[in-house]
Structure formats: C-alpha cells, structure tokens
Amino acid sequence: MGKLGRGEQREGGTSGDHDDAAEPMASPVPTGAGIVELSQPLHISFHNAIQLIVSNVQELVQ
C-alpha cells in the first residue's frame, strides 16, 4: 500500500510540482555564482536589515 501510494503521488501532482519548482530553481543557480562574489556587500546589507527589524521589534515591544 505504501509503495503504491508513493508511486501515485509521484506520477500525479507531486512530479508536476517538482518540475515547476525545478525550472525556477535553475535560474537562481547562475545568479548564485554572482552572489558568492558579492557575499560581503550582501552580508552587510542583510545585517543592516536585521538591525532595522530588531530595532522596530524593540519599539513595538516597548
């Protein structure tokens, strides 16, 4: 029963969902190489974004 259920899910909607997910995943892969080169600026901006979120949350808590 379990094997049949898995096979039906893969043949049915799951395989289609994986195909749809695979296409968008393919496009970020080349950009991922560029992101590695820009890791430091992105890390700084990401850190600044976290600081902004933390400060906003602290204001909401107070």
DAVEN-V249872 format. One record per residue. RES is the residue in one letter. OMEGA is omega as a letter, one per 20 degrees, with the letter a starting at -180 (none if undefined). Layout:
BEGIN
RES_OMEGA ; RES_OMEGA
END
This chain:
BEGIN
M_a ; G_a ; K_r ; L_a ; G_r ; R_a ; G_a ; E_a ; Q_a ; R_a ; E_a ; G_a ; G_a ; T_a ; S_r ; G_r ; D_r ; H_r ; D_r ; D_a ; A_a ; A_a ; E_r ; P_r ; M_a ; A_a ; S_r ; P_a ; V_r ; P_r ; T_r ; G_r ; A_r ; G_a ; I_r ; V_r ; E_a ; L_a ; S_a ; Q_r ; P_r ; L_r ; H_a ; I_a ; S_r ; F_r ; H_r ; N_r ; A_r ; I_r ; Q_r ; L_a ; I_a ; V_a ; S_r ; N_r ; V_r ; Q_r ; E_r ; L_a ; V_a ; Q_none
END
